[in-house]
Amino acid sequence: MKRTIIIASHVTLAKGMAETLRFFAGEITNVQVLTAYVDNQSIDAAVNEIFDEAATDDEVIVLTDLKAGSVNQKFFKYIQRPHTQLVTGMNLALAMGIVMEPSTRYLTAERMETLVDQAKADLTYMNAISLDGDEDDE
């Protein structure tokens, strides 16, 4: 089994996300980037190629930027493929969590839900945090 993580977005968000992942996690060989609409070309061929090249037992995890966006829609047709996970609204916490998961076994739907929930918990409106404590407290 081989795990491939696809980070896909409009323009260059995916490229920046992958570069930031490499900053924190070191060289990651199983991450591919799809930057859509940077060259006015359809991404259909690139998306199809990703899945054409994946072996039947390969795990493909796709992270996209926008739920209603065209990039996410292009991958949506593959969610019935075995060992394929699609998550939209990606953030760095989610990407890091997935990259750090052991690749010796498939990620279950339950584990993906946990990783998504943990990433959601990192989304915080900082202005709403109380500053009642001492300024030296961290």
DSSP file (Angstrom, degrees, kcal/mol; ACC not computed):
  #  RESIDUE AA STRUCTURE BP1 BP2  ACC     N-H-->O    O-->H-N    N-H-->O    O-->H-N    TCO  KAPPA ALPHA  PHI   PSI    X-CA   Y-CA   Z-CA
    1    1 A M              0   0    0      0, 0.0     2,-0.4     0, 0.0    57,-0.2   0.000 360.0 360.0 360.0 135.7    0.0    0.0    0.0
    2    2 A K        -     0   0    0     55,-0.1    57,-2.8    53,-0.1     2,-0.5  -0.978 360.0-147.2-122.3 135.7    1.2    3.4   -0.9
    3    3 A R  E     -a   59   0A   0     -2,-0.4     2,-0.4    55,-0.2    57,-0.2  -0.901  13.7-173.8-105.1 128.6   -0.3    6.7    0.5
    4    4 A T  E     -a   60   0A   0     55,-2.8    57,-3.0    -2,-0.5     2,-0.6  -0.983   9.3-156.8-119.6 131.9   -0.4    9.8   -1.7
    5    5 A I  E     -ab  61  31A   0     25,-3.3    27,-3.0    -2,-0.4     2,-0.5  -0.940   7.9-161.9-109.4 120.9   -1.6   13.1   -0.3
    6    6 A I  E     -ab  62  32A   0     55,-3.4    57,-3.1    -2,-0.6     2,-0.6  -0.895   4.3-165.5-103.8 125.8   -2.8   15.6   -2.9
    7    7 A I  E     +ab  63  33A   0     25,-2.9    27,-2.6    -2,-0.5     2,-0.4  -0.957  19.2 177.1-109.6 115.9   -3.0   19.2   -1.9
    8    8 A A  E     +ab  64  34A   0     55,-3.1    57,-0.6    -2,-0.6     2,-0.3  -0.954   7.1 146.3-127.8 137.5   -5.2   21.0   -4.5
    9    9 A S  E     - b   0  35A   0     25,-2.2    27,-3.0    -2,-0.4     2,-0.3  -0.972  51.4 -80.8-156.2 168.2   -6.3   24.6   -4.6
   10   10 A H  E >  S- b   0  36A   0     -2,-0.3     3,-1.2    25,-0.2     4,-0.2  -0.624  99.0 -24.4 -70.5 137.0   -7.2   27.6   -6.8
   11   11 A V  T 3  S-     0   0    0     25,-2.7     3,-0.3    -2,-0.3    -2,-0.2  -0.271 122.9 -28.0  53.8-130.5   -4.0   29.3   -7.8
   12   12 A T  T 3> S+     0   0    0      1,-0.2     4,-2.1     2,-0.1    -1,-0.2   0.271  99.1 104.9-109.2  12.2   -1.0   28.8   -5.5
   13   13 A L  H <> S+     0   0    0     -3,-1.2     4,-2.5     1,-0.2    -1,-0.2   0.918  84.3  52.4 -55.8 -43.5   -2.4   28.1   -2.0
   14   14 A A  H  > S+     0   0    0     -3,-0.3     4,-2.5     1,-0.2    -1,-0.2   0.891 107.0  52.0 -61.7 -40.7   -1.6   24.4   -2.4
   15   15 A K  H  > S+     0   0    0      1,-0.2     4,-2.3     2,-0.2    -1,-0.2   0.924 111.3  46.9 -62.4 -44.5    2.0   25.1   -3.3
   16   16 A G  H  X S+     0   0    0     -4,-2.1     4,-2.3     2,-0.2    -2,-0.2   0.889 110.7  52.6 -64.4 -39.4    2.4   27.3   -0.2
   17   17 A M  H  X S+     0   0    0     -4,-2.5     4,-2.4    -5,-0.2    -2,-0.2   0.928 110.7  47.2 -61.9 -45.2    0.7   24.7    2.0
   18   18 A A  H  X S+     0   0    0     -4,-2.5     4,-2.2     1,-0.2    -2,-0.2   0.897 111.4  50.8 -64.8 -40.4    3.1   22.0    0.8
   19   19 A E  H  X S+     0   0    0     -4,-2.3     4,-1.5     1,-0.2    -1,-0.2   0.895 111.2  48.5 -64.0 -39.3    6.1   24.3    1.3
   20   20 A T  H  X S+     0   0    0     -4,-2.3     4,-1.9     2,-0.2    -2,-0.2   0.893 108.8  53.5 -68.5 -39.6    5.0   25.0    4.8
   21   21 A L  H  X S+     0   0    0     -4,-2.4     4,-3.5     1,-0.2     5,-0.3   0.922 108.2  50.2 -58.2 -44.0    4.5   21.3    5.5
   22   22 A R  H  X S+     0   0    0     -4,-2.2     4,-1.7     1,-0.2    -1,-0.2   0.843 105.7  57.3 -65.2 -32.4    8.0   20.6    4.4
   23   23 A F  H  < S+     0   0    0     -4,-1.5    -1,-0.2     2,-0.2    -2,-0.2   0.926 119.0  30.5 -61.3 -45.0    9.3   23.4    6.7
   24   24 A F  H  < S+     0   0    0     -4,-1.9    -2,-0.2     1,-0.1    -1,-0.2   0.859 132.5  30.3 -83.6 -37.4    7.7   21.7    9.7
   25   25 A A  H  < S-     0   0    0     -4,-3.5    -3,-0.2     1,-0.3    -2,-0.2   0.464 100.0-127.9-106.7  -2.9    7.9   18.0    8.7
   26   26 A G     <  -     0   0    0     -4,-1.7    -1,-0.3    -5,-0.3     2,-0.3  -0.388  66.1  -7.2  83.4-168.5   11.0   17.8    6.5
   27   27 A E        -     0   0    0     -2,-0.1     2,-0.6    -4,-0.1    -5,-0.0  -0.462  65.9-166.4 -67.4 124.8   11.1   16.3    3.1
   28   28 A I    >   -     0   0    0     -2,-0.3     3,-0.5     1,-0.1    -6,-0.1  -0.959  10.1-176.0-115.8 116.8    7.8   14.7    2.3
   29   29 A T  T 3  S+     0   0    0     -2,-0.6    -1,-0.1     1,-0.2    -2,-0.0   0.651  76.0  59.8 -90.1 -14.6    7.9   12.4   -0.7
   30   30 A N  T 3  S+     0   0    0    -26,-0.1   -25,-3.3    69,-0.1     2,-0.5   0.216  81.6  99.2-101.7  17.5    4.2   11.4   -0.8
   31   31 A V  E <   -b    5   0A   0     -3,-0.5     2,-0.4   -27,-0.2   -25,-0.2  -0.901  48.6-173.8-106.9 127.9    2.7   14.9   -1.2
   32   32 A Q  E     -b    6   0A   0    -27,-3.0   -25,-2.9    -2,-0.5     2,-0.4  -0.905  12.3-144.2-116.4 149.1    1.7   16.1   -4.6
   33   33 A V  E     -b    7   0A   0     -2,-0.4     2,-0.5   -27,-0.2   -25,-0.2  -0.923  10.7-170.0-116.7 136.2    0.5   19.6   -5.4
   34   34 A L  E     -b    8   0A   0    -27,-2.6   -25,-2.2    -2,-0.4     2,-0.7  -0.962   3.7-172.0-123.9 113.0   -2.2   20.7   -7.9
   35   35 A T  E >   -b    9   0A   0     -2,-0.5     3,-0.6   -27,-0.2     2,-0.2  -0.898  18.4-152.2-105.6 107.5   -2.4   24.4   -8.5
   36   36 A A  E 3   +b   10   0A   0    -27,-3.0   -25,-2.7    -2,-0.7     6,-0.1  -0.518  63.5   8.4 -86.5 145.0   -5.4   25.1  -10.6
   37   37 A Y  T 3  S+     0   0    0      4,-0.6    -1,-0.2    -2,-0.2     5,-0.1   0.675  81.6 120.1  68.1  22.5   -6.0   27.9  -13.0
   38   38 A V  S <  S+     0   0    0     -3,-0.6    -2,-0.1   -27,-0.2    -1,-0.1   0.671  88.8  28.1 -84.8 -16.6   -2.5   29.3  -12.9
   39   39 A D  S    S-     0   0    0      2,-0.2    -1,-0.2     0, 0.0     3,-0.1   0.142 111.0-107.9-129.5  19.5   -2.1   28.7  -16.7
   40   40 A N  S    S+     0   0    0      1,-0.2     2,-0.3    -3,-0.1    -4,-0.0   0.735  78.1 132.6  58.8  24.7   -5.7   29.0  -17.9
   41   41 A Q        -     0   0    0      1,-0.0    -4,-0.6     2,-0.0    -1,-0.2  -0.810  64.2-106.7-104.3 147.1   -5.7   25.2  -18.5
   42   42 A S        -     0   0    0     -2,-0.3     4,-0.3     1,-0.1     3,-0.3  -0.419  18.9-146.9 -65.4 144.5   -8.5   22.8  -17.3
   43   43 A I  S  > S+     0   0    0      1,-0.2     4,-2.6     2,-0.1     5,-0.3   0.463  76.6  96.9 -93.3  -0.8   -7.5   20.7  -14.4
   44   44 A D  H  > S+     0   0    0      1,-0.2     4,-2.7     2,-0.2     5,-0.2   0.912  83.5  48.9 -53.3 -46.7   -9.5   17.7  -15.5
   45   45 A A  H  > S+     0   0    0     -3,-0.3     4,-2.3     1,-0.2    -1,-0.2   0.899 111.5  49.3 -63.1 -41.2   -6.6   16.0  -17.1
   46   46 A A  H  > S+     0   0    0     -4,-0.3     4,-1.8     2,-0.2    -1,-0.2   0.912 112.8  47.0 -65.1 -42.9   -4.4   16.5  -14.0
   47   47 A V  H  X S+     0   0    0     -4,-2.6     4,-1.5     1,-0.2    -2,-0.2   0.937 113.4  48.1 -64.4 -46.9   -7.0   15.1  -11.7
   48   48 A N  H  X S+     0   0    0     -4,-2.7     4,-2.4    -5,-0.3    -2,-0.2   0.888 108.9  54.5 -60.8 -39.2   -7.7   12.1  -14.0
   49   49 A E  H  X S+     0   0    0     -4,-2.3     4,-2.2    -5,-0.2    -1,-0.2   0.889 102.2  57.8 -63.4 -39.6   -4.0   11.4  -14.2
   50   50 A I  H  X S+     0   0    0     -4,-1.8     4,-0.7     1,-0.2    -1,-0.2   0.930 114.2  37.3 -55.5 -46.8   -3.6   11.3  -10.4
   51   51 A F  H  < S+     0   0    0     -4,-1.5    -1,-0.2     1,-0.2    -2,-0.2   0.800 112.2  57.6 -81.1 -28.5   -6.2    8.5  -10.2
   52   52 A D  H  < S+     0   0    0     -4,-2.4    -1,-0.2     1,-0.2    -2,-0.2   0.864 109.8  46.5 -65.1 -34.8   -5.0    6.7  -13.4
   53   53 A E  H  < S+     0   0    0     -4,-2.2     2,-0.3    -5,-0.2    -1,-0.2   0.660  93.2  95.5 -82.5 -16.6   -1.5    6.4  -11.9
   54   54 A A  S  < S-     0   0    0     -4,-0.7     6,-0.1    -5,-0.2     2,-0.0  -0.598  76.6-126.2 -79.6 131.4   -2.7    5.2   -8.5
   55   55 A A    >   -     0   0    0     -2,-0.3     3,-1.7     1,-0.1   -53,-0.1  -0.340  29.4-105.4 -68.1 158.3   -2.8    1.4   -8.1
   56   56 A T  T 3  S+     0   0    0      1,-0.3    -1,-0.1    -2,-0.0    -2,-0.1   0.831 121.5  44.0 -56.9 -35.7   -6.1   -0.1   -6.9
   57   57 A D  T 3  S+     0   0    0      2,-0.1    -1,-0.3    26,-0.0     2,-0.2   0.419  89.5 113.0 -93.7   3.2   -4.8   -0.6   -3.4
   58   58 A D    <   -     0   0    0     -3,-1.7     2,-0.5   -57,-0.2   -55,-0.2  -0.491  65.6-129.8 -73.0 143.5   -3.1    2.8   -3.1
   59   59 A E  E     -a    3   0A   0    -57,-2.8   -55,-2.8    -2,-0.2     2,-0.5  -0.819  21.8-168.0 -93.7 131.4   -4.5    5.3   -0.7
   60   60 A V  E     -ac   4  84A   0     23,-2.5    25,-2.4    -2,-0.5     2,-0.5  -0.976   3.8-172.9-123.5 118.5   -5.2    8.7   -2.0
   61   61 A I  E     -ac   5  85A   0    -57,-3.0   -55,-3.4    -2,-0.5     2,-0.5  -0.954   8.3-164.8-112.9 123.4   -6.0   11.5    0.4
   62   62 A V  E     -ac   6  86A   0     23,-3.2    25,-2.8    -2,-0.5     2,-0.5  -0.925   7.6-169.3-114.9 129.1   -7.1   14.8   -1.2
   63   63 A L  E     -ac   7  87A   0    -57,-3.1   -55,-3.1    -2,-0.5     2,-0.3  -0.974  13.6-178.6-114.8 125.9   -7.2   18.2    0.5
   64   64 A T  E     -ac   8  88A   0     23,-2.4    26,-2.3    -2,-0.5    25,-0.8  -0.771  28.2-129.1-122.4 168.7   -8.9   21.0   -1.3
   65   65 A D  S    S+     0   0    0    -57,-0.6     2,-0.4    -2,-0.3   -56,-0.1   0.913  83.2  31.5 -86.9 -45.6   -9.5   24.7   -0.5
   66   66 A L    >   -     0   0    0      1,-0.1     3,-1.0    23,-0.1     6,-0.5  -0.958  59.1-145.8-127.1 131.1  -13.2   25.4   -1.0
   67   67 A K  T 3  S+     0   0    0     -2,-0.4    -1,-0.1     1,-0.3    -2,-0.0   0.907 105.8  33.8 -57.4 -46.9  -16.3   23.1   -0.5
   68   68 A A  T 3  S+     0   0    0      4,-0.1    -1,-0.3     5,-0.0     2,-0.1   0.347  98.3 117.3 -92.9   7.7  -18.3   24.7   -3.4
   69   69 A G  S <> S-     0   0    0     -3,-1.0     4,-2.0     1,-0.1     5,-0.1  -0.336  75.3-119.1 -78.5 157.7  -15.2   25.3   -5.5
   70   70 A S  H  > S+     0   0    0      1,-0.2     4,-1.8     2,-0.2     5,-0.1   0.818 110.9  59.5 -64.4 -32.3  -14.5   23.8   -8.8
   71   71 A V  H  > S+     0   0    0      1,-0.2     4,-1.1     2,-0.2    -1,-0.2   0.949 108.0  44.7 -62.7 -48.1  -11.3   22.1   -7.6
   72   72 A N  H >> S+     0   0    0     -6,-0.5     4,-1.7     1,-0.2     3,-0.5   0.902 110.1  56.0 -61.7 -41.1  -13.2   20.2   -5.0
   73   73 A Q  H 3X S+     0   0    0     -4,-2.0     4,-0.7     1,-0.2    -1,-0.2   0.854 101.5  57.3 -60.9 -35.6  -15.9   19.3   -7.5
   74   74 A K  H 3< S+     0   0    0     -4,-1.8    -1,-0.2     1,-0.2     3,-0.2   0.838 112.8  40.2 -65.7 -32.0  -13.3   17.8   -9.8
   75   75 A F  H X< S+     0   0    0     -4,-1.1     3,-2.4    -3,-0.5    -1,-0.2   0.720  96.1  81.1 -86.4 -22.9  -12.2   15.4   -7.1
   76   76 A F  H >< S+     0   0    0     -4,-1.7     3,-1.8     1,-0.3     4,-0.2   0.821  80.5  65.4 -56.2 -34.8  -15.6   14.6   -5.8
   77   77 A K  T 3< S+     0   0    0     -4,-0.7     3,-0.3     1,-0.3    -1,-0.3   0.641  98.5  56.6 -65.0 -11.5  -16.4   12.1   -8.5
   78   78 A Y  T X  S+     0   0    0     -3,-2.4     3,-1.8     1,-0.2    -1,-0.3   0.383  72.7  99.1 -99.9   3.7  -13.6    9.9   -7.0
   79   79 A I  T <  S+     0   0    0     -3,-1.8     5,-0.2     1,-0.3    -1,-0.2   0.731  79.1  58.4 -68.1 -17.8  -14.9    9.5   -3.5
   80   80 A Q  T 3  S+     0   0    0     -3,-0.3    -1,-0.3    -4,-0.2    -2,-0.1   0.590  81.1 107.0 -83.2  -9.7  -16.4    6.1   -4.2
   81   81 A R  S X  S-     0   0    0     -3,-1.8     3,-1.1     1,-0.1    -3,-0.0  -0.498  85.9-101.3 -66.6 133.3  -12.9    4.8   -5.2
   82   82 A P  T 3  S+     0   0    0      0, 0.0   -22,-0.1     0, 0.0    -1,-0.1  -0.247 103.3  14.0 -56.1 143.1  -11.6    2.5   -2.5
   83   83 A H  T 3  S+     0   0    0      1,-0.2   -23,-2.5   -24,-0.1     2,-0.5   0.794  95.5 130.8  62.8  32.8   -9.1    4.0   -0.1
   84   84 A T  E <   -c   60   0A   0     -3,-1.1     2,-0.4    -5,-0.2    -1,-0.2  -0.969  33.5-175.6-119.5 130.3   -9.8    7.6   -1.3
   85   85 A Q  E     -c   61   0A   0    -25,-2.4   -23,-3.2    -2,-0.5     2,-0.5  -0.983   4.3-167.4-124.7 134.7  -10.5   10.4    1.2
   86   86 A L  E     +c   62   0A   0     -2,-0.4     2,-0.4   -25,-0.2   -23,-0.2  -0.987   9.0 174.9-125.2 123.4  -11.5   13.9    0.2
   87   87 A V  E     -c   63   0A   0    -25,-2.8   -23,-2.4    -2,-0.5     2,-0.3  -0.995   9.2-164.8-128.5 133.0  -11.5   16.8    2.7
   88   88 A T  E     +c   64   0A   0     -2,-0.4   -23,-0.2   -25,-0.2   -22,-0.1  -0.761  65.9  48.0-115.5 163.8  -12.2   20.4    1.8
   89   89 A G  S    S-     0   0    0    -25,-0.8   -24,-0.2    -2,-0.3    -1,-0.2   0.824  82.2-166.8  76.7  33.3  -11.6   23.6    3.7
   90   90 A M        -     0   0    0    -26,-2.3     2,-0.3    -3,-0.2    -1,-0.1  -0.042  13.5-177.7 -56.0 151.7   -8.0   22.4    4.4
   91   91 A N     >  -     0   0    0      1,-0.1     4,-2.3    -3,-0.1     5,-0.2  -0.923  41.6-101.8-140.9 170.9   -5.8   24.1    6.9
   92   92 A L  H  > S+     0   0    0     -2,-0.3     4,-2.9     1,-0.2     5,-0.3   0.873 118.4  57.5 -64.1 -37.7   -2.2   23.5    8.0
   93   93 A A  H  > S+     0   0    0      1,-0.2     4,-2.2     2,-0.2    -1,-0.2   0.907 109.5  45.6 -59.9 -41.6   -3.2   21.7   11.2
   94   94 A L  H  > S+     0   0    0      2,-0.2     4,-2.4    -3,-0.2     5,-0.2   0.946 112.9  49.1 -66.1 -48.4   -5.1   19.1    9.1
   95   95 A A  H  X S+     0   0    0     -4,-2.3     4,-2.5     1,-0.2    -2,-0.2   0.912 113.0  47.6 -59.2 -43.5   -2.4   18.7    6.6
   96   96 A M  H  X S+     0   0    0     -4,-2.9     4,-2.2     1,-0.2    -1,-0.2   0.913 109.7  53.2 -64.6 -42.1    0.2   18.2    9.3
   97   97 A G  H  X S+     0   0    0     -4,-2.2     4,-0.5    -5,-0.3    -2,-0.2   0.910 112.5  44.1 -59.0 -42.5   -2.0   15.7   11.1
   98   98 A I  H >< S+     0   0    0     -4,-2.4     3,-1.0     1,-0.2    -2,-0.2   0.915 111.9  52.0 -69.7 -43.3   -2.4   13.6    8.0
   99   99 A V  H 3< S+     0   0    0     -4,-2.5    -1,-0.2     1,-0.2    -2,-0.2   0.855 109.2  51.5 -60.9 -35.1    1.3   13.8    7.0
  100  100 A M  H 3< S+     0   0    0     -4,-2.2    -1,-0.2    -5,-0.2    -2,-0.2   0.586  85.3 107.7 -82.0  -9.4    2.3   12.6   10.5
  101  101 A E  S << S-     0   0    0     -3,-1.0     6,-0.1    -4,-0.5     2,-0.0  -0.443  83.7-101.6 -67.7 139.2    0.0    9.6   10.4
  102  102 A P    >   -     0   0    0      0, 0.0     3,-0.5     0, 0.0    -1,-0.1  -0.365  24.9-150.4 -59.1 138.1    1.8    6.2   10.1
  103  103 A S  T 3  S+     0   0    0      1,-0.2  -100,-0.1    -4,-0.1     3,-0.1   0.115  74.3  96.5 -99.8  22.1    1.5    5.0    6.5
  104  104 A T  T 3  S+     0   0    0      1,-0.1     2,-0.3     2,-0.1    -1,-0.2   0.606  92.4  25.9 -85.1 -12.0    1.6    1.3    7.4
  105  105 A R  S <  S-     0   0    0     -3,-0.5    -1,-0.1     3,-0.0     3,-0.0  -0.976  94.0 -89.1-145.9 158.9   -2.2    1.0    7.3
  106  106 A Y        -     0   0    0     -2,-0.3     2,-0.6     1,-0.1    -2,-0.1  -0.330  41.5-113.8 -65.0 147.0   -5.1    2.8    5.6
  107  107 A L        -     0   0    0    -24,-0.1    -1,-0.1    -6,-0.1     2,-0.1  -0.740  35.3-138.8 -79.5 124.7   -6.6    5.8    7.3
  108  108 A T     >  -     0   0    0     -2,-0.6     4,-2.4     1,-0.1     5,-0.2  -0.349  20.6-110.5 -78.9 164.4  -10.1    4.9    8.3
  109  109 A A  H  > S+     0   0    0      1,-0.2     4,-2.4     2,-0.2     5,-0.1   0.882 120.9  54.1 -59.8 -38.3  -13.1    7.2    8.0
  110  110 A E  H  > S+     0   0    0      2,-0.2     4,-2.0     1,-0.2    -1,-0.2   0.908 108.4  47.5 -64.1 -42.2  -13.2    7.4   11.7
  111  111 A R  H  > S+     0   0    0      2,-0.2     4,-2.5     1,-0.2    -2,-0.2   0.899 111.0  51.7 -67.2 -39.2   -9.6    8.5   12.0
  112  112 A M  H  X S+     0   0    0     -4,-2.4     4,-2.6     1,-0.2    -2,-0.2   0.913 108.0  52.2 -62.5 -41.4  -10.1   11.1    9.2
  113  113 A E  H  X S+     0   0    0     -4,-2.4     4,-2.7     1,-0.2    -1,-0.2   0.909 109.6  49.8 -59.6 -42.0  -13.1   12.4   11.2
  114  114 A T  H  X S+     0   0    0     -4,-2.0     4,-2.5     2,-0.2    -2,-0.2   0.927 110.9  48.5 -62.8 -45.5  -10.9   12.7   14.3
  115  115 A L  H  X S+     0   0    0     -4,-2.5     4,-2.1     2,-0.2    -2,-0.2   0.897 112.4  48.9 -62.2 -40.6   -8.1   14.5   12.3
  116  116 A V  H  X S+     0   0    0     -4,-2.6     4,-2.5     2,-0.2    -2,-0.2   0.923 111.1  50.0 -64.5 -44.5  -10.7   16.9   10.8
  117  117 A D  H  X S+     0   0    0     -4,-2.7     4,-1.8     1,-0.2    -2,-0.2   0.903 110.5  49.9 -61.6 -41.0  -12.2   17.6   14.3
  118  118 A Q  H  X S+     0   0    0     -4,-2.5     4,-0.8     1,-0.2    -1,-0.2   0.897 111.2  49.1 -64.1 -39.7   -8.7   18.3   15.7
  119  119 A A  H >< S+     0   0    0     -4,-2.1     3,-0.7     1,-0.2     4,-0.5   0.880 108.3  53.7 -67.4 -38.0   -8.0   20.7   12.8
  120  120 A K  H >< S+     0   0    0     -4,-2.5     3,-1.5     1,-0.2    -1,-0.2   0.885 101.6  59.9 -61.6 -37.7  -11.3   22.5   13.4
  121  121 A A  H 3< S+     0   0    0     -4,-1.8    -1,-0.2     1,-0.3    -2,-0.2   0.761  97.7  59.8 -64.2 -24.3  -10.4   23.0   17.0
  122  122 A D  T << S+     0   0    0     -4,-0.8     2,-0.8    -3,-0.7    -1,-0.3   0.668  81.4  95.5 -76.4 -16.6   -7.3   25.0   15.9
  123  123 A L    <   +     0   0    0     -3,-1.5     2,-0.4    -4,-0.5   -32,-0.0  -0.673  58.5 163.9 -78.1 110.8   -9.6   27.5   14.1
  124  124 A T        -     0   0    0     -2,-0.8     2,-1.1     5,-0.0     3,-0.1  -0.993  45.3-134.7-138.6 133.2  -10.0   30.2   16.7
  125  125 A Y    >   -     0   0    0     -2,-0.4     3,-1.4     1,-0.2     4,-0.2  -0.771  25.6-165.2 -83.3 100.7  -11.1   33.8   16.7
  126  126 A M  G >  S+     0   0    0     -2,-1.1     3,-1.6     1,-0.3    -1,-0.2   0.761  78.4  67.2 -66.4 -27.9   -8.3   35.2   18.8
  127  127 A N  G 3  S+     0   0    0      1,-0.3    -1,-0.3    -3,-0.1    -2,-0.0   0.763  96.2  58.3 -63.4 -22.9  -10.0   38.5   19.5
  128  128 A A  G <  S+     0   0    0     -3,-1.4     2,-0.3     2,-0.1    -1,-0.3   0.527  80.4 107.6 -85.5  -5.5  -12.6   36.7   21.6
  129  129 A I  S <  S-     0   0    0     -3,-1.6     2,-0.1    -4,-0.2    -3,-0.0  -0.578  77.4-114.6 -77.4 132.3  -10.0   35.2   23.9
  130  130 A S        -     0   0    0     -2,-0.3     3,-0.3     1,-0.1    -1,-0.1  -0.388  18.5-161.2 -67.6 138.2  -10.1   36.8   27.4
  131  131 A L        +     0   0    0      1,-0.2    -1,-0.1    -2,-0.1    -2,-0.0  -0.050  55.5 118.7-106.5  29.2   -7.0   38.7   28.4
  132  132 A D        +     0   0    0      2,-0.0    -1,-0.2     3,-0.0     3,-0.1   0.772  56.2  83.2 -67.4 -27.2   -7.9   38.6   32.1
  133  133 A G  S    S-     0   0    0     -3,-0.3     2,-0.1     1,-0.2     0, 0.0  -0.124  98.2 -73.8 -74.2 172.8   -4.7   36.7   33.0
  134  134 A D    >   -     0   0    0      1,-0.1     3,-1.7     2,-0.0    -1,-0.2  -0.376  40.2-123.2 -63.2 142.5   -1.3   38.1   33.6
  135  135 A E  T 3  S+     0   0    0      1,-0.3    -1,-0.1    -3,-0.1    -2,-0.1   0.757 112.1  59.1 -62.5 -23.6    0.5   39.3   30.5
  136  136 A D  T 3  S+     0   0    0      2,-0.0    -1,-0.3     0, 0.0     2,-0.2   0.636  83.8 101.7 -80.8 -12.8    3.4   37.0   31.3
  137  137 A D    <         0   0    0     -3,-1.7    -4,-0.0     1,-0.1     0, 0.0  -0.499 360.0 360.0 -71.1 137.4    1.0   33.9   31.3
  138  138 A E              0   0    0     -2,-0.2    -1,-0.1     0, 0.0    -3,-0.0   0.326 360.0 360.0-134.7 360.0    1.3   31.9   28.1
